[in-house]
Amino acid sequence: MSKRPIVLFGDPVLVTATTPVTTFDRHTDALIRDLLDTVDAPGRAGVAATQIGVGLRAFSYNVEGKIGYVINPRIAELSDEVQEGDEGCLSVPELWYPTTRAQRAVVTGVDLRNEPVTVSGEGLMARCLQHETDHLDGMLYLSRLDRETRRDAMRAVRRSAWFLREEPPAEPAPKLPSAFGGLS
């Protein structure tokens, strides 16, 4: 289908929990193709349906050569071991903040045939699975920041050139400040 524009912070779709996919038809197929096309760009690790303006429960990922999608994902397992690292988001461009995540994550869901799928990973893949599932639950990574860092982040959002613009900004070159760059 096509690479879709990314919805930016401030749009209500980003903080609204998604609706599970219940119909598996050409429209669902088109959504998944759009998600896969949209995540297929340098510096992108994942794109949730909400980030392209769709309130359905699906995301795509592109991590370390593994490209795929999950429909109706749920976190099935998180390790007790955590990872620290800067996290960013395509919907909050140009801003990166230290975010704690589980070192390992397992997500379950379905594919386009409504068949069960499981995606698991450590490090960046685990971070991506958690980040994208948060999007579908109506949560941005900024909500996971400690109070002081979140306050600084919100100031940076308000000062950013892209915040509350009428038209989407041109996509910046990917900025990868850490091993966990490029999350959506």
Order of alpha helices (4+ residues) and beta strands (2+ residues): alpha-beta-beta-beta-beta-beta-beta-beta-beta-beta-alpha-alpha
